Amino acid sequence: MIEKIVRDWLMEKLDVPVYTELPPSPPARYVLIETVGGDMTNHIHSAMVSAVTRGSALMDAIETAGRVKKEMLYGILESDDV
């Protein structure tokens, strides 16, 4: 569930395709979202989400990673779903 929320949010904010599963023929630039852990404390669920960025050049991937980081740290907190 959280992967879909994060993917949808990033797809609205970025000009790069965002996937939760790697397609058979991925484009040169993309973001892959994966849940890598989670927990429940006091009936509150938490999730650890990983974002892998790929680019046609190293600087493309670094730039995309910076934009993903900014959106995941600050932007997505605006969402009522998180």
Rosetta silent file (secondary structure, phi, psi, omega in degrees, C-alpha in Angstrom):
SEQUENCE: MIEKIVRDWLMEKLDVPVYTELPPSPPARYVLIETVGGDMTNHIHSAMVSAVTRGSALMDAIETAGRVKKEMLYGILESDDV
SCORE:     score description
SCORE:     0.000 S_00000001
   1 L     0.000  -48.223 -177.928    0.000    0.000    0.000 S_00000001
   2 H   -64.404  -32.804  178.480    2.686    2.538    0.954 S_00000001
   3 H   -60.016  -41.731 -179.891    4.576    1.776   -2.261 S_00000001
   4 H   -65.692  -41.660  179.514    1.543    2.853   -4.296 S_00000001
   5 H   -62.748  -47.216 -179.995    1.138    6.064   -2.265 S_00000001
   6 H   -65.034  -45.041  179.490    4.819    6.946   -2.664 S_00000001
   7 H   -59.479  -48.399 -178.967    4.839    5.991   -6.350 S_00000001
   8 H   -61.653  -41.230  179.530    1.741    8.057   -7.115 S_00000001
   9 H   -62.184  -49.557 -178.285    3.125   11.048   -5.199 S_00000001
  10 H   -65.640  -34.478  178.564    6.490   10.911   -6.971 S_00000001
  11 H   -63.679  -33.447  177.035    4.855   10.434  -10.376 S_00000001
  12 H   -70.969  -33.189 -171.312    2.984   13.705   -9.825 S_00000001
  13 H   -95.223  -25.779 -174.988    6.123   15.572   -8.758 S_00000001
  14 L  -108.706  158.697  175.194    8.869   14.186  -10.999 S_00000001
  15 L  -100.925   24.695 -178.785    9.374   14.054  -14.754 S_00000001
  16 L  -120.852  138.848  176.572   10.883   10.571  -14.434 S_00000001
  17 L   -60.850  141.019  179.797    8.929    7.281  -14.562 S_00000001
  18 E  -121.464  127.883 -176.504    8.442    5.714  -11.114 S_00000001
  19 E  -123.217  155.000  169.095    7.988    1.944  -10.739 S_00000001
  20 L  -104.366  -14.602  173.139    7.324   -0.510   -7.933 S_00000001
  21 L  -136.326  139.807 -179.792    8.535   -3.383  -10.127 S_00000001
  22 L   -69.175  122.960  178.831   11.259   -3.184  -12.719 S_00000001
  23 L   -71.956  162.162 -178.854    9.700   -3.418  -16.203 S_00000001
  24 L   -58.583  -36.889  179.078   11.210   -5.807  -18.774 S_00000001
  25 L  -127.055   79.930 -176.735   12.666   -2.907  -20.784 S_00000001
  26 L   -69.273  151.369  176.114   13.209    0.017  -18.403 S_00000001
  27 L   -70.982  174.635 -178.486   13.967    3.479  -19.789 S_00000001
  28 L   -66.295  -35.755  178.805   17.375    5.095  -19.291 S_00000001
  29 L  -117.163  130.825  176.074   16.076    7.227  -16.372 S_00000001
  30 E  -165.715  168.931  175.295   13.696    5.910  -13.739 S_00000001
  31 E  -123.280  134.643  177.331   12.987    5.528  -10.030 S_00000001
  32 E  -115.108  122.565 -178.895   12.287    2.151   -8.414 S_00000001
  33 E  -103.025  130.182  178.321   10.377    2.162   -5.102 S_00000001
  34 E  -138.796  142.524  170.881   10.644   -0.828   -2.745 S_00000001
  35 E   -85.651  126.507 -176.670    9.577   -1.490    0.824 S_00000001
  36 E  -114.744    0.047  178.244   12.611   -2.815    2.685 S_00000001
  37 E   176.366  174.269  179.251   11.230   -3.039    6.212 S_00000001
  38 E  -177.719  173.656 -176.876    8.532   -2.004    8.608 S_00000001
  39 E  -160.040  167.584  172.118    7.237   -2.211   12.123 S_00000001
  40 E  -138.390  121.844  178.737    4.172   -1.711   14.284 S_00000001
  41 E  -130.294  128.052 -178.820    4.401    0.027   17.646 S_00000001
  42 L    53.675   40.382  177.806    1.363    0.966   19.727 S_00000001
  43 L    66.311   19.744  176.874   -0.888   -0.056   16.826 S_00000001
  44 E  -112.745  121.564  179.777    0.857    2.419   14.488 S_00000001
  45 E   -82.545  141.723  172.719    2.327    0.953   11.307 S_00000001
  46 E  -132.523  155.699 -179.870    5.591    2.267    9.906 S_00000001
  47 E  -137.397  145.838  172.998    7.436    1.372    6.728 S_00000001
  48 E  -106.342  121.165 -174.696   10.972    1.763    5.477 S_00000001
  49 E  -115.929  136.487  178.349   10.956    2.594    1.790 S_00000001
  50 E  -109.009  140.644  174.868   13.929    2.533   -0.572 S_00000001
  51 E  -122.004  118.740  177.899   14.189    4.567   -3.762 S_00000001
  52 E  -103.647  127.854  179.375   16.694    3.444   -6.378 S_00000001
  53 E  -111.631  142.804  175.679   17.437    5.946   -9.148 S_00000001
  54 E  -129.242  146.739  178.298   18.950    5.194  -12.517 S_00000001
  55 L  -144.264  166.551  179.447   20.024    7.638  -15.190 S_00000001
  56 L   -70.299  -21.452  174.802   21.676    7.680  -18.576 S_00000001
  57 L  -138.971  161.449 -178.190   24.670    9.290  -16.850 S_00000001
  58 H   -56.653  -43.014 -178.614   25.834    9.383  -13.244 S_00000001
  59 H   -65.106  -32.815  174.936   24.812   13.033  -12.831 S_00000001
  60 H   -60.664  -46.923 -179.113   21.270   12.212  -14.062 S_00000001
  61 H   -65.990  -39.515  179.439   20.911    9.575  -11.344 S_00000001
  62 H   -66.097  -43.613  179.050   22.387   11.887   -8.682 S_00000001
  63 H   -62.947  -44.851  178.812   20.081   14.749   -9.655 S_00000001
  64 H   -63.137  -41.679  178.971   17.042   12.472   -9.647 S_00000001
  65 H   -60.765  -39.261  177.995   18.048   11.018   -6.260 S_00000001
  66 H   -64.399  -40.658  178.409   18.221   14.522   -4.812 S_00000001
  67 H   -68.184  -40.010  177.397   14.755   15.357   -6.089 S_00000001
  68 H   -62.906  -45.472  179.772   13.351   12.062   -4.752 S_00000001
  69 H   -58.533  -46.314 -179.934   14.963   12.702   -1.360 S_00000001
  70 H   -59.986  -46.097 -178.606   13.472   16.198   -1.181 S_00000001
  71 H   -67.430  -38.320 -177.768    9.968   14.957   -2.046 S_00000001
  72 H   -76.016  -28.704  179.592   10.123   11.994    0.330 S_00000001
  73 H   -84.096  -36.333 -173.135   11.475   14.041    3.249 S_00000001
  74 H  -119.281  -45.977 -172.975    9.362   17.161    2.875 S_00000001
  75 H   -68.654  -46.573 -173.826    6.777   16.985    0.093 S_00000001
  76 H   -68.769  -17.479  177.337    4.982   13.736    0.828 S_00000001
  77 H   -64.965  -17.355  175.732    4.323   14.825    4.406 S_00000001
  78 H   -70.456  -21.119 -176.339    1.641   17.106    2.898 S_00000001
  79 L   -74.194  137.788  176.697   -0.320   13.988    1.932 S_00000001
  80 L   -75.421  -14.422 -177.746   -3.128   12.854    4.214 S_00000001
  81 L   -81.547  -10.381 -175.564   -2.390    9.227    3.245 S_00000001
  82 L  -108.103    0.000    0.000    0.984    9.153    5.000 S_00000001
